[in-house]
Amino acid sequence: MLLGWLISFVNVMAGSFIITKAFTDKGKGFFNTVLLSMVVRMFAVAGLVFILIYFLKIDKIGFSVVLFFFYFLFMIFEINYMSSGRKNSIN
């Protein structure tokens, strides 16, 4: 079940890095950068889930529950991070 946490953690760390980079860049590309990174990361997670379940034959139910629990938990953290970064860039 550690794999679900690890995938979600790497996903949110990549997202936080990309969001931080998008905040520091000047211009109108912030929304496009964040949206594109979310789509790419979502397909990457879906691909990893397929590989882990299909080829490694891990427990489907337990892995899915842990993965999506941490995925949504880390998404809340990422949204809060974006929100606080936006407030700091406005002030």
Secondary structure by P-SEA (a helix, b strand, c coil): caaaaaaaaaaaaaaaaaaaaaaaccccaaaaaaaaaaaaaaaaaaaaaaaaaccccccaaaaaaaaaaaaaaaaaaaaaaaaaaaaaaac
